[in-house]
Amino acid sequence: MTLRIEIDDLAKYFGAIKAVDGVSFSVSKGEVLGFLGPNGAGKSTTMKMITGFLTPTRGTVRVCGYDVLTDPISVKAHLGYLPEGAPAYADMTPDSFLKFIAEIRGIKGADRRRAVDSAAERARITNVMYQPIETLSKGYKRRVGLAQSILHNPPVLILDEPTDGLDPNQKHEVRTLINEMAEDKAIIISTHILEEVHALCTRNVVIANGKVKFDGTPQQLESKSRYYHAVVVNVANVEQKAFETFLNSLPFVAQVEPVEGAGFRVYPKDGQQITADLSEKIRENGWSIDALHAEAGRLDEVFRSITMPSTGAKN
C-alpha cells in the first residue's frame, strides 16, 4: 500500500498545556482512518498540524512525501481540508465561493467550471448554488465546506466532523461519497459519532490527553468490549437457577449474569465465539431454546474504557 500520510512523534504545546504529546501513525492509499477521542483530546490540533495551519512544537508530518515544515505549499496542494465548523464567506454564494477556491488552487477556464460543477454535484449542493451562504442551514454549510475540500480531487482528505449538523439522509449521502472516494485516497475523519466507526472507517486511532491510546481495525476496537461475543440465551420450562448452574459449568464460559425479563448473558473466555457450542450443549441436555443471540462489542463502553481508564471498564 502507498503511504500518503506519515506522522512521527507529533506534539503541540500551548505553554504548560500539552494539547498533542507524541502522536505517531500513518495512513495509506485506500484507508479511511477514524480519528476518535473526547472533546479536548487533541484531534483538531493534530489535523491542523497535518494541514499546515499550526506549527508543531516537535515531530514531523509528511503528506505524499512532502514535509509540512519544509514544503508546506506542496502539502496543501495534495490535500483537501474540511475544518471544524466549515468556515466560509457568509456573503458569497456556494458558486462564487467554489470559484474563488478554484482560483486559489490554480484551476482556471473551463477546468474551473468543470471542477466546481463536479464538486457541487458530489456534495449534493446544486440546488443552493446561488443562495448566500449565510442563508443556508448548518447541514448545507457543512456540505459547501466538503465541496471545497474535494474541488481539486486531492489524493489526501482531512475531514473534521464531516457529518456534523447533517440529518440522517444527508449523513448517508456524505458517507456514501466518502466510501466512493476511499479507493484511491487516504482519508482521515475526525468524529465523535461512534456509529461512523463501522459506517466509514477501515481503521481507527483513539486519542486522549494528547496521546494515542489505540490504533487498529474497527473489529479490534469492538473486541475490547466485555460484551464482545457474549450470548444472551433463555430456555423453555427449566428452572432458572438450574440453568444458571449449568451455564457456569461449561468450560468455555467466563461469567454468567441474569438478563432483565428472562434468561442470561453468557460471557465467553478469551472473547471466543461460543454461540454454536452453547446451542449444542443446551440441546444435548434435552432443553428447548426460547431465545439465543450473540452480541457485538459496545463501542461506547470501549471508548470510555480507553479514554477514561479510571472507570474500571475492561481495557
C-alpha positions as CSV (number, residue, x, y, z in Angstrom):
1,M,0.0,0.0,0.0
2,T,1.2,3.5,-0.8
3,L,1.9,5.6,2.2
4,R,0.2,9.0,1.9
5,I,0.3,10.4,5.4
6,E,3.2,9.8,7.8
7,I,3.2,11.3,11.3
8,D,6.1,10.8,13.7
9,D,6.3,12.0,17.4
10,L,4.0,15.0,16.7
11,A,3.5,17.4,19.6
12,K,1.9,20.8,20.2
13,Y,2.3,22.6,23.5
14,F,0.5,25.8,24.4
15,G,2.6,26.9,27.4
16,A,2.2,24.2,30.0
17,I,-0.7,22.6,28.2
18,K,0.2,19.6,26.1
19,A,-2.6,19.6,23.5
20,V,-0.8,16.9,21.5
21,D,2.0,14.9,23.0
22,G,4.0,12.5,20.8
23,V,1.4,11.2,18.3
24,S,2.6,8.8,15.6
25,F,0.6,7.0,12.9
26,S,0.5,6.6,9.1
27,V,-2.3,6.4,6.6
28,S,-2.1,4.6,3.2
29,K,-4.0,4.9,0.0
30,G,-7.4,3.2,0.3
31,E,-7.6,3.7,4.1
32,V,-10.3,5.7,5.9
33,L,-8.9,6.4,9.3
34,G,-11.4,7.3,12.0
35,F,-9.7,9.7,14.4
36,L,-11.6,9.3,17.7
37,G,-11.4,11.0,21.0
38,P,-13.3,13.0,23.6
39,N,-13.6,16.8,23.4
40,G,-10.2,18.4,24.1
41,A,-8.3,15.2,23.3
42,G,-6.2,16.9,20.6
43,K,-7.9,15.7,17.4
44,S,-8.4,19.1,15.8
45,T,-5.0,20.3,16.8
46,T,-3.4,17.3,15.2
47,M,-5.4,17.8,12.0
48,K,-4.4,21.5,11.9
49,M,-0.7,20.5,12.1
50,I,-1.1,17.9,9.4
51,T,-2.6,20.6,7.1
52,G,0.0,23.2,8.0
53,F,-2.3,25.6,9.9
54,L,-0.4,25.1,13.1
55,T,3.4,24.7,13.5
56,P,4.3,21.6,15.6
57,T,6.3,22.0,18.8
58,R,8.2,18.9,17.7
59,G,7.8,15.9,15.3
60,T,7.3,15.5,11.6
61,V,4.4,15.3,9.2
62,R,4.8,14.2,5.6
63,V,1.9,14.2,3.0
64,C,2.6,12.3,-0.2
65,G,6.3,12.5,0.7
66,Y,6.3,16.3,1.3
67,D,7.3,17.6,4.7
68,V,4.8,20.1,6.1
69,L,7.5,22.3,7.6
70,T,10.0,22.4,4.6
71,D,7.4,22.3,1.7
72,P,4.0,23.4,3.0
73,I,2.8,24.5,-0.4
74,S,3.2,21.0,-1.9
75,V,1.5,19.5,1.2
76,K,-1.5,21.8,0.8
77,A,-1.7,21.1,-3.0
78,H,-2.0,17.4,-2.3
79,L,-4.7,17.5,0.4
80,G,-8.3,18.7,0.9
81,Y,-9.2,20.0,4.3
82,L,-12.7,20.4,5.9
83,P,-12.1,22.3,9.1
84,E,-14.3,22.2,12.1
85,G,-17.3,24.4,11.6
86,A,-16.7,24.6,7.8
87,P,-15.9,28.3,7.7
88,A,-16.8,30.2,4.5
89,Y,-17.6,33.8,3.4
90,A,-21.2,34.4,4.5
91,D,-22.0,36.9,1.8
92,M,-20.8,34.6,-1.0
93,T,-22.9,32.0,-2.8
94,P,-21.6,28.5,-2.9
95,D,-20.9,29.0,-6.6
96,S,-18.8,32.1,-6.1
97,F,-17.1,30.6,-3.1
98,L,-16.1,27.4,-5.0
99,K,-14.9,29.5,-8.0
100,F,-12.8,31.6,-5.5
101,I,-11.3,28.4,-4.0
102,A,-10.6,27.1,-7.6
103,E,-8.7,30.2,-8.4
104,I,-6.6,29.9,-5.3
105,R,-5.9,26.3,-6.3
106,G,-4.8,27.5,-9.8
107,I,-7.7,25.9,-11.6
108,K,-8.8,28.2,-14.4
109,G,-11.0,28.5,-17.5
110,A,-13.1,25.5,-18.5
111,D,-11.4,23.3,-15.9
112,R,-12.6,25.6,-13.2
113,R,-16.3,25.3,-14.3
114,R,-15.9,21.5,-14.5
115,A,-14.3,21.3,-11.1
116,V,-17.0,23.5,-9.4
117,D,-19.8,21.6,-11.1
118,S,-18.4,18.2,-10.2
119,A,-17.7,19.1,-6.5
120,A,-21.2,20.6,-6.2
121,E,-22.8,17.6,-7.6
122,R,-20.9,15.1,-5.4
123,A,-21.6,17.2,-2.3
124,R,-25.3,17.5,-3.2
125,I,-25.5,21.3,-3.2
126,T,-26.5,22.0,-6.8
127,N,-29.9,23.3,-5.6
128,V,-28.5,26.0,-3.4
129,M,-25.5,27.2,-5.5
130,Y,-26.8,30.8,-5.9
131,Q,-28.1,31.4,-2.4
132,P,-26.0,33.4,0.0
133,I,-24.1,31.0,2.3
134,E,-25.3,32.9,5.4
135,T,-28.9,31.8,4.5
136,L,-28.1,28.1,4.3
137,S,-28.8,25.6,7.0
138,K,-25.9,24.2,9.1
139,G,-26.1,21.0,7.1
140,Y,-25.8,22.8,3.7
141,K,-23.0,24.9,5.0
142,R,-21.2,21.7,6.0
143,R,-21.6,20.3,2.5
144,V,-20.3,23.6,0.9
145,G,-17.2,23.0,3.1
146,L,-17.0,19.4,1.9
147,A,-17.3,20.6,-1.7
148,Q,-14.3,22.9,-1.4
149,S,-12.2,20.2,0.1
150,I,-12.7,17.9,-2.9
151,L,-12.7,20.6,-5.6
152,H,-9.2,19.7,-6.8
153,N,-9.6,15.9,-6.4
154,P,-6.7,15.6,-3.9
155,P,-5.1,12.3,-3.0
156,V,-5.4,13.1,0.7
157,L,-8.5,14.3,2.6
158,I,-8.6,15.6,6.2
159,L,-12.2,15.9,7.3
160,D,-13.0,17.3,10.8
161,E,-16.5,16.2,11.8
162,P,-17.8,15.9,8.2
163,T,-21.3,14.8,9.1
164,D,-21.8,17.3,12.0
165,G,-25.2,19.0,11.7
166,L,-26.5,16.8,8.9
167,D,-29.8,15.0,9.1
168,P,-29.9,11.1,8.6
169,N,-30.4,11.4,4.8
170,Q,-27.6,13.9,4.4
171,K,-25.3,11.7,6.6
172,H,-26.0,8.8,4.4
173,E,-25.2,10.8,1.3
174,V,-21.9,12.1,2.7
175,R,-20.9,8.6,4.0
176,T,-21.6,7.2,0.5
177,L,-19.5,9.9,-1.1
178,I,-16.6,9.2,1.3
179,N,-16.8,5.5,0.7
180,E,-16.8,6.1,-3.1
181,M,-13.7,8.3,-2.8
182,A,-11.8,6.0,-0.4
183,E,-10.5,3.6,-3.1
184,D,-7.8,6.0,-4.4
185,K,-7.4,8.4,-1.5
186,A,-6.0,8.4,2.1
187,I,-8.7,9.9,4.3
188,I,-8.7,11.0,8.0
189,I,-12.0,11.6,9.6
190,S,-12.3,13.2,13.0
191,T,-15.5,12.2,14.6
192,H,-17.3,11.7,18.0
193,I,-20.1,9.7,16.3
194,L,-19.3,6.1,17.1
195,E,-21.7,4.7,14.5
196,E,-19.2,6.0,11.9
197,V,-16.6,3.5,13.1
198,H,-18.4,0.8,11.1
199,A,-20.1,3.0,8.5
200,L,-16.9,4.6,7.2
201,C,-13.7,3.5,8.8
202,T,-11.2,0.8,7.8
203,R,-9.0,1.7,10.8
204,N,-9.3,3.7,14.0
205,V,-6.9,5.8,16.1
206,V,-8.2,6.8,19.5
207,I,-6.6,9.8,21.2
208,A,-7.0,11.1,24.7
209,N,-5.0,13.7,26.6
210,G,-2.9,14.3,23.5
211,K,-1.7,10.7,23.2
212,V,-2.6,7.7,21.0
213,K,-4.5,5.1,23.1
214,F,-5.5,2.7,20.4
215,D,-4.6,2.0,16.7
216,G,-6.4,-0.8,14.9
217,T,-9.3,-2.0,12.9
218,P,-13.0,-1.4,13.9
219,Q,-13.3,-5.1,14.8
220,Q,-10.2,-4.9,17.0
221,L,-11.7,-1.9,18.7
222,E,-15.0,-3.6,19.2
223,S,-13.3,-6.7,20.6
224,K,-12.1,-4.7,23.6
225,S,-15.6,-4.6,24.9
226,R,-16.6,-7.1,27.6
227,Y,-19.8,-7.7,25.6
228,Y,-17.9,-8.9,22.5
229,H,-19.2,-12.3,21.5
230,A,-21.4,-12.5,24.7
231,V,-24.5,-14.6,24.1
232,V,-28.0,-13.9,25.5
233,V,-29.9,-17.1,26.0
234,N,-33.1,-18.5,27.5
235,V,-34.6,-21.9,27.6
236,A,-38.2,-23.1,28.0
237,N,-39.6,-24.9,31.0
238,V,-36.3,-25.0,33.0
239,E,-35.8,-23.6,36.5
240,Q,-33.6,-20.5,36.1
241,K,-31.3,-21.4,39.0
242,A,-30.6,-24.8,37.5
243,F,-30.0,-23.3,34.1
244,E,-27.6,-20.8,35.5
245,T,-25.6,-23.5,37.3
246,F,-25.4,-25.5,34.0
247,L,-24.1,-22.4,32.1
248,N,-21.4,-21.8,34.7
249,S,-20.2,-25.4,34.4
250,L,-19.4,-25.0,30.7
251,P,-15.6,-24.9,30.1
252,F,-15.8,-22.0,27.5
253,V,-17.9,-19.7,29.8
254,A,-16.2,-17.0,31.8
255,Q,-19.2,-15.4,33.5
256,V,-23.0,-15.6,33.6
257,E,-25.3,-12.8,34.6
258,P,-29.1,-12.6,34.6
259,V,-30.9,-10.5,32.0
260,E,-33.8,-8.4,33.0
261,G,-37.0,-10.2,32.0
262,A,-35.7,-13.7,31.4
263,G,-32.6,-15.6,30.5
264,F,-28.9,-14.9,31.0
265,R,-26.0,-13.2,29.3
266,V,-23.1,-15.6,28.9
267,Y,-19.6,-14.2,28.6
268,P,-17.0,-16.3,26.7
269,K,-13.5,-17.0,27.8
270,D,-10.9,-15.1,25.8
271,G,-13.5,-13.4,23.6
272,Q,-14.1,-16.5,21.6
273,Q,-17.3,-17.2,19.6
274,I,-19.4,-19.6,21.6
275,T,-22.9,-19.4,20.0
276,A,-22.7,-22.8,18.2
277,D,-21.1,-24.6,21.1
278,L,-23.5,-23.2,23.6
279,S,-26.5,-24.1,21.4
280,E,-25.1,-27.7,21.1
281,K,-24.6,-28.2,24.8
282,I,-28.1,-26.9,25.6
283,R,-29.7,-29.3,23.1
284,E,-27.6,-32.2,24.4
285,N,-29.3,-31.6,27.7
286,G,-32.7,-32.0,26.0
287,W,-33.8,-28.4,26.5
288,S,-35.7,-26.3,24.1
289,I,-34.1,-22.9,23.3
290,D,-36.5,-19.9,23.6
291,A,-34.1,-17.2,22.5
292,L,-30.4,-17.1,21.7
293,H,-28.4,-14.3,20.1
294,A,-24.8,-13.2,20.1
295,E,-23.9,-9.6,21.0
296,A,-21.4,-7.2,19.3
297,G,-19.0,-5.2,21.3
298,R,-20.3,-1.9,22.7
299,L,-18.2,0.9,21.3
300,D,-19.4,3.4,23.8
301,E,-18.1,1.2,26.6
302,V,-14.8,0.7,24.8
303,F,-14.5,4.4,24.2
304,R,-14.9,5.2,27.9
305,S,-12.5,2.4,28.9
306,I,-9.8,3.7,26.6
307,T,-10.2,7.4,27.2
308,M,-11.2,7.2,30.9
309,P,-9.4,4.2,32.4
310,S,-10.4,5.1,35.9
311,T,-14.0,3.9,35.1
312,G,-12.8,0.4,35.7
313,A,-14.2,-1.0,32.4
314,K,-12.3,-3.6,30.6
315,N,-9.2,-2.4,28.7
